[in-house]
Amino acid sequence: MKEAKLLGFETLQIHGGAQPDATTGARQIPIYQTTGYVFKDVEHAAALFDLKEIGYIYSRLTNPTIAALQERIATLEGGIGTVCCSSGHAAQIMALFPLMQVGKNIVVSRRLYGGTITQFSQTIKRFGWEAKFIDFDDMDAVASAIDADTQAVFCEGISNPGGHLIDIPAVAKIADQAGLPLIVDNTTATPYLCNPIEMGATLVIHSTTKYLTGNGTVTGGCVVDSGKFDWSASGKYPSLSEPEEAYHGLKFHETFGQYAFTLHSIAVGLRDLGMTMNPQAAHYTLLGIETLSLRMQRHVENALSVAQWLEKHPAIENVSYAGLKSSPQSHMQRTIYPKGAGALFCFSMKDGYNSCVRLVESLELISHVANLGDAKTLIIHSASTTHRQLSPEQQVSAGAGPNVLRISVGIESVEDIIDDLDQAIAEATKV
Ligand SMILES: *Cc1c(COP(=O)(O)O)cnc(C)c1O
């Protein structure tokens, strides 16, 4: 077979990380539902524990089903290694853990998934870490937010809310000039629409809960490493460059070179934080990824049709989809995200809060759900749900004003999605 880099995306999403099972010939990757692995002898066990040999010890660290998924995602993202974990939020902590120390900060985009805003503004404070929320449309603001204690730059490529596009190459340039790793959350774009590593990102994270699995069955997350960052150059990343006590003073970067981040994430991150993916979840996600390109093509096609239909509807005030010709981001979409602007966007009703409530309650096919990236079309009225604790001013600045709905367009027949919206809007605006 050709080398992986010569194979097409559609081939790799099916064959990446997969081989017929050596013992049984099973063609699909088996679910290795086991916690332990028998050592060949004591010497073999010792070598595994000392990281002198890489192999299976215990499923908190590694498991063959999860290893297949890790290899597949790394291949699709153009990275050299991936660590899977129990959720997208776990992946965010796993990405930051080797980079951070008490008193250090990260410069992050203001446009992030709501749960990430909470994780970064509240929970990480307890670790002594700080996030500085910046408008990533303003590159000068990003550059000037970086200080001597900044350890990383973080953004979503196609971001919440509203599918706003971030100029990843421009952000990567600023991170690079500051000698910092750029972490991109590629959940809403997927590697089919966007390859952040090609655009200069150091690490890519995913909530595999969303498009990669694609059917709303299991939570999961992952961190992909480009292998391109020099963790020893600045002395800012001692977890990777300095001796690790728990491994007899081993220096991860010196010993493992470009695999330092991935091996540290397994040998220290998963070992001690324990945010491990389970093999069943890996199985569902592996099945989902086999059809990623087909689903994303359909997601994007449907999203564009729905956005164009909404844009013309007299009851609709605004549609935020970057794939629309009328979008201020249309140029960026064509140059940076040429395969499409994803399938997540917001629209606002001319009538306010109550019409949105009536709309979500009148839908029949489309579900009112907090998830996204499912085969099914999902909608949420943020002001009455995810953003209800915020003041009206905060809701508006978060892009979740009282008259705003967020839609994650699925892969059903587009006529049926539009028909359902049509009848629900009629119901919502009835006097
Ligand atoms: C859902 C989501 C997350 C969090 O992932 P979980 O799997 O729910 O923990 C992070 N980022 C984005 C963009 C998401 O959509």
The ligand as an SDF file (V2000), in Angstrom:
LIG
                    3D

 15 15  0  0  0  0  0  0  0  0999 V2000
  -18.7650   20.3660   22.8440 C   0  0  0  0  0  0  0  0  0  0  0  0
  -17.5540   21.1800   22.6580 C   0  0  0  0  0  0  0  0  0  0  0  0
  -16.5010   21.1450   23.5940 C   0  0  0  0  0  0  0  0  0  0  0  0
  -16.5720   20.3060   24.8470 C   0  0  0  0  0  0  0  0  0  0  0  0
  -16.6080   18.9570   24.5100 O   0  0  0  0  0  0  0  0  0  0  0  0
  -17.3520   17.8370   25.4200 P   0  0  0  0  0  0  0  0  0  0  0  0
  -17.0960   16.5930   24.6400 O   0  0  0  0  0  0  0  0  0  0  0  0
  -18.7830   18.2280   25.5160 O   0  0  0  0  0  0  0  0  0  0  0  0
  -16.6540   17.8650   26.7410 O   0  0  0  0  0  0  0  0  0  0  0  0
  -15.3950   21.9170   23.3420 C   0  0  0  0  0  0  0  0  0  0  0  0
  -15.3120   22.7040   22.2500 N   0  0  0  0  0  0  0  0  0  0  0  0
  -16.2990   22.7630   21.3390 C   0  0  0  0  0  0  0  0  0  0  0  0
  -16.1450   23.6490   20.1550 C   0  0  0  0  0  0  0  0  0  0  0  0
  -17.4500   22.0090   21.5140 C   0  0  0  0  0  0  0  0  0  0  0  0
  -18.4360   22.0710   20.6070 O   0  0  0  0  0  0  0  0  0  0  0  0
  1  2  1  0
  2  3  1  0
  2 14  2  0
  3  4  1  0
  3 10  2  0
  4  5  1  0
  5  6  1  0
  6  7  2  0
  6  8  1  0
  6  9  1  0
 10 11  1  0
 11 12  2  0
 12 13  1  0
 12 14  1  0
 14 15  1  0
M  END
$$$$
